[in-house]
């Protein structure tokens, strides 16, 4: 089996509500795939299923051919699939360096190796000046970057980013775009990105996957999706009329999207 | 790259060295003064320091409240006594003791290690299922564990002499035994916190979902810490038992749990320096209040009974700490290692903005 993250026929029900209905998605190690759709369409639920935080009612998740559907999040991470959170989750009492280092330690690497990896990533993303700053003291945009670095430090093969540009201003969003673009080739790590910033998504992603009310309504390149009448009606329409507004104001990240954060589990 | 990492190490060690010096000086002054009462108070303080550091290793790093650890102290005390009481004395102090155990007599150090190992083994066995719990459930479960340990210690007459006093222990622990072990455990607790295991544990405390999402086995990390901390608490029990030399199961129950938790919470469970300062301050407060309580009740200047005033005032102190500074006196950055966190972050974000502009 080729090296792919593959979800097949995922069905997820929440107390009578079908949040995901027969969703299939695949992600290669050198790809950037965008997962878009209106609020409540099941994007975060799909990420939670892929990362093991939710167990689907039907369907399977495979990493490089191995069925990981029943694995807890920790084991899925060890198999090379790591996710970030819609609301950034850093280790607040620890420094930026320690946060990134913990990514490598979480993957089971030795302390010295983890130190090297953390230093390299911090240098590569040019945040040396934040190295010893407590992660609680960072700006929102900085926290997002640190969360991504922490994930990359695990050496993951597939990285799921849940709204990485939410809460960033245009400058920061542009900066993030540049850094994300290079991740697949530099790290051999495929990206699945949820975001409402269509400007970012359209420029960044090789392929797009569009969800609406738990169903896949379209898949294809940015141009194909933009030209797809179903997608325009269900999702892009409102933004298309708003035009540049949507791109210029990514911070208008929907409050309703919060209803799909990770189900609290211990 | 070499320079900054060395600087971090140096800066991180500074608080540890500072606290060792402070406690070393206290021990030297106590020795020079040579007052028996002070000697006794300080010896118990150093033993409590070991106990509270043991608790801190688990509770401070994992963020899980534990009431069970005084139970491990009790197991360490009774188990070490079982190995160290001279064979001749055992016939008197534990007449119903199993023959297999009646012939054992060890020196203090091996007996202490055996006691600590038994406490750790017990924690390892009961801890594995418990470490899956979080928050309220884990706190209540640990409390139930303390009750179970207490009931067993007070009912298993063959090896504990039941609720009656166990006697016949030789006095091995003196001020400097306690000081030496306390300073060793200070270093151990500090290194533990900075170790990979300690970091993973602190990560799970800060955000358990994020810790799992990067592959950390939270249950395993908690379980290892629980076992190691039970070992340290068992050691403190052995040291205490061989200082007091005769005691009852009640010594390892509510009163001691309350004192130990107050020390940890007042000082700051997330830092080793905070923990040590908490032990020092609560000892001073307790002993000061007790002296006042005694002189009040003897002189009768107050128109009411003052018995129990110490405990009430300590409880009020604890409530005030929880209300106004719940993270303890020394919260997350070790005393003496304060970074100019906020300033640095603001500087850089401004620098970044100007660079981009």
Contacts between the chains, C-beta under 8 A, distances in Angstrom:
chain1	res1	chain2	res2	distance
A	51	B	213	6.5
A	53	B	209	7.5
A	72	B	212	7.1
A	73	B	209	7.6
A	73	B	212	4.4
A	73	B	213	5.5
A	74	B	212	4.7
A	74	B	215	5.6
A	74	B	216	6.6
A	74	B	217	5.7
A	74	B	218	7.3
A	77	B	212	7.3
A	77	B	213	5.9
A	77	B	214	5.6
A	77	B	215	3.6
A	78	B	215	4.7
A	82	B	213	6.3
A	82	B	214	6.2
A	82	B	215	7.6
A	83	B	213	5.7
A	85	B	209	7.2
A	85	B	210	6.9
A	85	B	213	7.6
A	89	B	207	4.6
A	89	B	209	6.1
A	89	B	210	3.9
A	89	B	213	7.8
A	90	B	206	7.5
A	90	B	207	7.1
A	90	B	210	7.1
A	91	B	202	6.8
A	91	B	203	4.7
A	91	B	206	3.9
A	91	B	207	6.1
A	91	B	210	6.9
A	91	B	211	7.7
A	92	B	206	5.2
A	92	B	207	7.5
A	93	B	202	6.7
A	93	B	205	7.9
A	93	B	206	5.6
A	93	B	270	6.7
A	93	B	332	4.2
A	94	B	199	7.6
A	94	B	202	6.6
A	94	B	203	7.3
A	94	B	206	6.9
A	95	B	339	7.9
A	98	B	199	6.6
A	101	B	199	7.5
A	102	B	199	6.0
A	102	B	200	7.0
A	102	B	203	5.1
A	102	B	211	7.9
A	102	B	214	6.6
A	102	B	216	7.5
A	103	B	214	5.1
A	105	B	196	5.3
A	105	B	199	6.3
A	105	B	200	6.2
A	105	B	216	7.6
A	106	B	200	7.1
A	106	B	203	7.6
A	106	B	211	7.2
A	106	B	214	3.7
A	106	B	215	4.1
A	106	B	216	4.5
A	107	B	214	7.2
A	107	B	215	5.3
A	108	B	215	7.0
A	110	B	196	8.0
A	111	B	196	5.3
A	114	B	196	7.7
A	115	B	5	7.0
A	119	B	1	5.9
A	129	B	344	7.7
A	129	B	347	7.9
A	129	B	348	4.4
A	129	B	351	7.1
A	130	B	344	7.8
A	130	B	345	7.0
A	130	B	348	5.7
A	131	B	4	7.4
A	132	B	4	7.9
A	132	B	8	7.0
A	132	B	339	6.3
A	132	B	344	7.5
A	133	B	339	7.5
A	133	B	341	5.9
A	133	B	344	5.1
A	133	B	345	4.9
A	133	B	348	7.4
A	134	B	332	7.9
A	134	B	333	7.7
A	134	B	339	6.8
A	134	B	341	4.4
A	134	B	345	7.8
A	136	B	341	7.8
A	137	B	341	4.7
A	137	B	342	5.1
A	137	B	344	7.6
A	137	B	345	4.1
A	138	B	345	5.9
A	139	B	345	7.4
A	139	B	349	5.2
A	142	B	345	7.7
A	142	B	349	6.9
A	150	B	214	6.4
A	151	B	214	6.8
A	153	B	214	8.0
A	154	B	214	5.3
A	154	B	215	6.0
A	171	B	353	7.7
A	171	B	356	5.3
A	175	B	356	7.2
A	262	B	209	5.6
A	266	B	132	7.0
A	266	B	133	6.9
A	266	B	134	4.2
A	266	B	135	7.7
A	266	B	208	7.2
